[in-house]
């Protein structure tokens, strides 16, 4: 580790932020990786003002879509070239396995490339006229976009907001989580090297209560795109309401996974393990509520428990590791507290249930049985490697239990009966349903939740439109004055 405080990227310039120092510790052993000279409210205000000016400058404002797309392609290339460095940094910053962070870096590159291509082919509309005029629907940049991203998959989350916002012609101020401040600076290096006009992008690590609040409330921030906790999302929505500002909010989840008696058992177990224990359960889409048809409940859970106990917990740099550490000691204590409450509720711990001895913020993959869907453990998002297993009797019982949650982000269904799967998938109040698979993504497919899992969608070809204002144009075609005014 260098003794120097890392500068941040403010309106196209590398300089120390004027806020308090922000340390990054390696979750694998708690050692200090780096100290970031974090942003202050004044830095955020400067970045917003610079972004507003930069997006109105001819060097950006007058570019045709295919010319803007060239910047996105250059950023995609830069991310691909620096994939290993970005992955190494993210593993050190977040404790994720190196295999996962390599995949996330590759995903970020693909996201910029996709939105470059989408931008080149996106069309406005000549709409059907209903009079003696020509009507058009066109789209324009919103302004300065505040992108607020979480610590659990920063480079991919960053790209899913920054790429479409830039494609739409906006300026972007990126505010990462204080628990993972380093990865956004790698993205800033790539964006700078791509030659993006100065001021259009800023990366501002800093405390959410200061920097996030400054971004959300600033009069020149046109939209906030946020991924994170539901309570913070509510606060952003309240502030946005005062400004009549649009937001997109991708929030929490308590996703149900469902195994019917006719499912391929090996396939279902593999998918369930991946859905809850990859990323150490630190995922909004983690399949944390498992419903198994009662006819196979006992033998299925027995096999699942055996496979869970065989998972390899360890160093995120070890290629054999499947379950890596949690992000911080405080978060591990939070997960342990949830498991303690599960015990108090009468839950039976079938696997795990303890922190791993030694250094680092490890928690063993945990399975809890003996609780119903009304329990606090089954209803509250834990954001860790904790799975609650429950039986169900029939489709109606399953749908009622799966929908009985304040969340509605994702679900997984395992069955060989496509008619049944179709019926159940259509009845679930869920944004994304995986069928005989789990936690697979396509940048071309929209993603988002319902209920307290958020509002709005990211990704997909029309994801660019989420960062644009629509405008209607009417072109009069008649040589005659409007008849209401009478003859001249």
MARDRENKOL-553745 format. One record per residue: x, y, z of N, C-alpha, C in turn. Coordinates in steps of 0.1 Angstrom, whole numbers, plus 5000, padded with zeros to 4 digits. Layout:
# MARDRENKOL-553745
XYZXYZXYZ...
***
This chain:
# MARDRENKOL-553745
500849885000500050005000500950125000500550224992501250354992500750445003501750525009501350615019500550735014500550755001499850874996498350854996497650964998496250964997495850964982494950874978494550864964493650984961494051054950493151164945491851104938490951184936489651144930489551224917488551194909488351254895487151354896487551474897486551584898486451664885485451654878485251734865486451714856486951594855488051574845489351604850489551624863490851654869491051564881492351514882492751434893493251524904492551524916493051604927492451544940493051574951492451524964491151594966490151514971488951574975489151654988488251744991488351825003487551765015487151645013486451575024487351495033486751425042487551335051488151225044489251165049489851055043488950935044488950845034488150735033489050605031489150525041490050405039489350285032490050205025489550085020490349965026489649875032490349755038490049635030490949535030490749415023489949325032488749285028487849195036488449065040489449015032490048885035490848875047491448995051492248995064492149125072491349215067491249345074492349445072493349415064494449505062494049625054494749735056494449855049495049855035494149875025494649875011495050015006494250115009494450255004493650345012494050475011493250585017492850675006491650705004491150794994490850935000491351034993491051174997489651204992488651175000487251174995486651314992485551314985484951434981484151494993483951624991483151705001481851754993480951815000479851874994480251984983481252064987481752164977482352094964482951984966483451914954482251864945481251814952480051774944479451894937479352004943478752124937479552164925480852154926481752194915481652094904481551974907481351864896480051884889479051914896477751944890477752064880478352174885478452294877479252264864480352194866481252164855480552074845479751984850479051894841477951964833477252054839476252134833476852214821478052274824478652354813479252264802479752144806480452064796479352004786478251964791477251904782476652004773476752134776476152234767477152284757478452254759479552294750479352224737479652294726479552234712480252104711481452084718482251964716481451834720480351854728479551744732478151764727477551884728476151904725475951884710476851914701476651904687476951774680477451684688477851554683476551474678476751414667475651324662475751194670474651114671474650994679475850904676476150874663477250784660478650844665478750974666479951034671480051024686478951034693478951004707479250854710478750774701478950624703480450594702481250664695482650634694483350644708482850734716483450744730483050624738481850574736481450454744482250334739482450324726483350214721484750224727485250344728486650364733486650324748485650354755485650324769485450164771484650104762484549964762485949894760486649944750487949894747488949914759488850024765489750054776489449964788488149934791487849844801488249704798488149664786488649534782490149524784490849624780492349624781492749624796492049684804492349694819491549594827491049494821490149404828490849344840492049294839492649224850492949324861493449444858493749544868492449584876491349604868490049634875489649524884489749394879489349284887490149274900491449284899492349284910491949394921491649514916491349624924490049594931489049544924487749514930487749404940488549294937488649194947489349244960490349334959490949394970489949484978489149554970488249654976487049594982486549484976485249424981485349284987486449214984486549074989485848974980485349014969484748914959485748824953485348714949486348624943486848684930488148644927488748704915487948654902487448534902486648494891485448584889484748624900483548704899483948844894485048904900485349044896485849044881486448944877486848934862485648944854484648864858483348864850482648994851482749064862482049194863482749294855484049294854484849384846484549364831484449234827484049204813482649254810481749244820480349284818480349434816481149514824481149654822481549694808482549634803483049664789481949634779481249524781480149484772479049584773478749634785477649734786477949864778479149914779479450034771479350004756479849884752479749854738478349844733477549774742476049754738475449894736475549984746474850114745475450204734476750184730477250244718476450204706476350074705475550014693474150054694473450054705472050094707471950244703472850324707472750464704472850484689473650414682473750434667472550394660471750304665470550254658469250304664469350384675468050434681467450544673466150534671465450624662464350704669464150824665462950904669461850864659460650924662459450884655458750994647458350974635457351054629455950984632455151054640453950994644452751024635451750944635450550964626449951094629449851184618449251314620447751304620447051394627445651394627445051534623445851594615445451724609446451774598446351894595447251944584448551984590449251894595450551914601451351784601452651794603453551684605453951674620453851554626454151544640455351454642456151494651457451414654457551404670458151294674458551264688460051254688460651344695462151344696462551334711463851304713464351284726465651364728465751424740466951514743467551474756468751514758469451484771468651554783468751494794468151554806468951664812470251644814471151734821472251664828472451694840473451624849472751504856473351394854472751274860473651234872472951204884473651154895473451004896474550934895474550784895475150744909474350674917474750634930474650484931475850424933475950284931476450214944476150074945476450004957477849944957478149884968479549824970479549684965478449614963478549464961478949424946478749514936479249484923479449624916480449704921480549834916480749864902481749794895482049824882480949794872480149684874479049654866477849754868477649784881476549874884476850014879478150054880478550184875478250194860478650094852478550084838477050094834476250024841474750024838474150154839474750244846474150384848474950484839476250474839477050574832476950564817476950434812476950414798475650474791474450434795473350494789473150644791473550694803473450834806474350914796475550874794476450934784475950924770475450804767474850774753473750874751472950914761471851004759472251144758473551174760474151314758474251384771474051324783474151394795475551394801475751474812476951464820476551374832477651304838477351214849478251244861477751244872478551244885478251114892479251034893479150894899479550904914478750854922479050844936478950704941480150634943480150494948479950484963479750364967479650334981480950364988480850415001482050435009482750305012482150195011482750065014483650015003483450074991484250024979484550144971485550234976485750354969486750344957487450234955488550234946488150204932487150124930486850074916486450184907485650274912485150384903486350474898487450474905488650544901489250474889489150344889489650274877488850304865487550314866486650354856486950494851487250584860487650724857488850724848489850644851491050634843490750594829489850504827489550454814488750564806487850634813487050734806487950854802488850884811489850994808490650954795491150834795492050784784491250784771489950764772489050754760488850894754489251004761489151134755487851204757486951154766485751214768485951364772485151454766485351594769485351624784486251704789486551734803485251794809484951734821483851784829482551704828482551614817481351534815481151424825482251384831482251274841483051304853482551274865483251284877482951164886483951114893483851004902484151054916483151054925483251124938483051024950484050944954483850874966483650964978482750924986482451014998481250965005481051015017479950965026478550995019477650895020476350915014475551025019475651045032474851145039475251285034476451305030476951435025476951445010477651355003477751364988476451314982475851204986474651164980473551264982473451324994472451424997472651544988473951584987474151704978473751684964473951564959473651534945472151524943471451464952469951444951469251574952469751664960468951794963469451904953470451894946470952004938470052034927469752164925468852204915469252164900470552154898470952124884471151974882470851884891470851744889469451704884469351654871468151634865467451494868468351394872467851264875468851194884468251114893469151024901468850884898469850804895469750664893470550594904469750524912470250464925470050314926471150244930470950104934471450094948470650034957471050024971469849984980469950024992468949975002467650055001466549985005465250045003465050165012465550175024465350295032466050415026467250395020467850505013467150545001466550444994465750474982464550554985463950524996462750605000463150755003464250775010464750905012465050984999465650914990465850974977464551014970463550924970462250944964461651064970461751084984461051194990461751324986463051324985463751444980463451484966463351374958463051394944461651454942460751414950459351464949459351614951460151664960460151804962460651884950461551814942462051874930461251834917460251744919459651684907460651624897461651554903462751504896462451354894462651294881462551154879463751074886463450954890464450874896464250734891465350654891465250514890465850454902465150354908465550304921465550144920466750084921466849944922467249904936466249854944466349844958466549704963465949674975466249544981465449424975465649304981464949194976464949084987464048994986463948874994463348764985464248734975463748654964463348514967462248464962461848324964462448234953462948124957463248014947462347894950461847834940460847734941461247604934461147494941461447364936460147274936459647244924458547154924459047004924458146914927458546774928459046714915458746774904459146714891460446784886461046864894462246934890463446834888464446874880465646804879466446844892466646744901467146774914468546834914469446774906470846814906470846964900470046984890470047114884469547224894468447184901467947274911468847304922469547204927470447234938471647314934472147294923473247374918472847524916471647544911471147674909470847744922470247674932469947734945471247774952472247684952473547724958474147844952474147854939474647964932473848094935472548074935471648194937471848254951472148184961472148244975473548254980474448164976475848164983476948224974476748244961477748314953477648464958478748534956478848674962478648674977478748554983478548544998477148595002476148584993474848624996474648774995475648854992475548994992475049044979473849014976473249044963471749074965471249184959469849214960468949104954469449024945468648914938468948784944469648774955469948644962468648564964468648444961467548354963467448314977466948394986467148375001465948305007464848295000463648215005463448094996463647975001463447854993462147784997461347764987460147684989460247554981460047444988460147314982458847234984458347174973457147104974457246994985456146984993456246905005456546765002456146704991456346564988457846534987458646624984460146594983460946684993460246745002460946845011462146785018461846675026462946625035464146575027463946485017465146445010465946555002465146644997465746754989466646834998466046875010466746965019467946895025467846765027469046685032470146695022469846675010470946674999471446824998470546924999471047054998471947095009471647055021472547075033473847015031473946895026475246825024476046905014475446945003476147024993476647164998475847225007476147345012477447335021477447235029478547205038479847185030479747135018480847105010481447225002480747345003481247464996482547505002483447554993484747604998484747745001484947775014485047915019486547955021486948065015488348095017488748225009490048235007490748345001490048374987489648504985489048534972489948524960491248524963492248514952492548364949492048274957492248134954491248084944491648034932490647984922489647884927489947814938489047714943487947764952488147894956487147954966485747974959484747934966483347964961482648064970482948074983482348174992483448254998483448384995484448474999484048555012484848645017484448715029483348815026482648855037481748965036482449095036481849205033482449335029483149395041482549395053483149455065482849375077483549405088483349335101481949375105481549495104480149545108479049465101479349445088478249375080478249225085479349165087479349035092478549025106478749125114478049125127476549135125476149215114474749225111474149095107474849025098474448895094474348795105475348795114475248715126474048745135473748875136472548915143471248855138471148855125469948805118469848655121470948585121470948435124470648415138471148505147470748495161469248515163468648605156467148625157466448505151466948435141466348315136466348205146467348195154467448095165466348135175466248265178465248305188463848285183463648285170462248255165461948115164462948025168462747885167463247815155464047885148464647825136465747725139465847625131466847515133467947545122469147555127470347575118470847445113470547425100470947295094472447295089472947415086474247435081474747565085476047585087476647715090476147765104475847895103475347955115476448025124477648035118478748095126479748165117480448255123481548315115482748215114483548225104484648145103485848195111486448105119487548145127488748195119489448295125490648345119490448495114491348535106491248675102490248685090489848805087488848825076487448825081486548865072485148885076484248775070484648655073483948535067482748495076481648445068480548385075480148265067479948155074479748025068478348025061478247955049476947945043475947875052474747935054473847905065472447865059471947755064470547715060469747705073468547775073467647775084466347705081465847615089464647545087463747565099462447525098461547535109460847665111461047755102460347885103459347895091458247975093457347995082457548125076456848155065457048275057456748405064456048395075455748515083456848555093457848465094458848495104459748615099460348675109461248795106462348745097462848625099463948575091463548565076462348525074461848495060461448625053461148735061460648855055461748965054462748965062463749075062464949035053465349135046466549115037467849115046468549005045469748985054471049025046471049005034472149045025473448975029473248845031474448755034474048615031474948525034474848385030473848305039472648345039471648285048470348245040470048115040468848065032467848005042466548055040465447995048464747895039464547775044463847665036462447645042461447635033460047615037459347525027458347445032457547365023456347435017455847385006454547435001453747314996452447324995451547214992451147214977450747324972450247334958450547464952450147484939450447614932449847734940448647724944448047844950448747874963449147774971449847794983451147854980451847804970453147854967453148004963452148034954452048174949451748274960450848224969450448314980451648344989452448244992453648265000454748344993454948314981456048384973455748524972454448564970454048704968453948774982453948694993453748755006455048815011455448925005456648995008456549145003457249235010457149375006458049384993458849284990459849294979459249224967459749264955459349194943460449214932461649164935462749184926463049064916463148944922463548834914462948704920462948594912462448464916463148364907463148234912463648124905462648014906462347944894461347834894462047714888461847594894462547474890461447364888461247324875460247224872460447184858459947064854460047014841458747034833457747094840456347114834456247254830456447284816456447414812455047484813453947414813452647474815452547534829452947454839452947494853453847614855455047604849455947714851455447844845454747834834454147954828453148014837452247924842451147974851451748044863452647984869453248044882454048164879454848164868455648284865454748404863453548384856452648494853451948544866451848464876451148504888452048574898453348564897454348614906454448764904454448844916454648984915456149014916456749004905458248994905458749064892459949124893460449194881461149094871461848994877462648904869462348764874462048674865461848534869462848444861463648364868464548274861463848134862463948064851463247934850464347824847464547734856465547624856466947684854467147804859468447864860468347974870469448044873469348154883470548254881470248384883471248484884472048494871471348484860471848504846471348634841472248714834471848844830472248864815471448954809471749004795471549154796472549234791472449374790471349414781470949324772469849354763468449344769468349294781467049264787466849354799465749424800465449524811465449454824465849524835465949474848465449574858464649534868464149614878463149544887462549614897461649544906460349614907459449554915458149604918458049614934457049674938456749694953458049764959458549724970459649794976460949754971460949684960462249654953462549764943461749864941462149984933461150014922461550124915460750174904461750194892461250184880462050204868462750084864463450084852464149974847465550024842466449934842467749964836468049854825468949884817469449784806468349784795468649704785467749704773468049814763467649794751467849894741467250034744466150034750465550154754465950214767467050154773467550204785468150344784468550384772469050514769467850614771466650574767465550664769465250704783465650624793465450654807466250774811467150824803468050934806467851044796466651054790466251154780464851204783464651334779463351394779462751384765461451344765460751344752460151474749460251514736459651644731458851614718457751674717456851664705456951794697457051764684457151874674455951864664455351984662454251994652454752084641454752034629455152124617453852154609453452274609452252314601452552304586451652244579451752224564450852304556449852374562448952454555449452594552449152644540449452784537448452884543447352834548446252914553446452944568446053064573446053084588445052994595445252974608444352894615442952954615441952884613440652934610440053004622440452974634439853034646439953184646441153234641441353374642440553454632439953384622439153454612440053504601439453574590440253624579441153734584442353744578443253854581442653984577
***
